[in-house]
Amino acid sequence: MRAGLELQKLHRLILTSNAYKQSSRSNPAALARDPQNDLFWRFDARRLDAEEIRDSLLAVGGNLNPTMYGPPIYP
């Protein structure tokens, strides 16, 4: 928002971030030593459920209520 909604600046910010630069390729040496990932040296790729996506968006927005069985949040 500080950049005035210029898409080029937004793209540059995203593409130069550390999170975007992290590789999803596995380490061949670690893969040969632990192919079943029993030592948890990497996070197994999986699809997120709708509830996990919703909770992550609420957490990023600061609206997530961490107490169990609390009231729901409606937009």
FENVEN-V548721 format. One record per backbone hydrogen bond with DSSP energy under -1.0 kcal/mol. CO is the residue of the C=O (numbers start at 1). NH is the residue of the N-H. If there is no record, write none. Layout:
co & nh
CO & NH
CO & NH
//
This chain:
co & nh
1 & 4
6 & 10
7 & 11
8 & 12
9 & 13
10 & 14
11 & 15
12 & 16
14 & 17
17 & 21
27 & 31
28 & 32
29 & 33
30 & 34
34 & 37
37 & 40
49 & 53
50 & 54
51 & 55
52 & 56
53 & 57
54 & 58
55 & 59
56 & 60
57 & 61
58 & 63
//
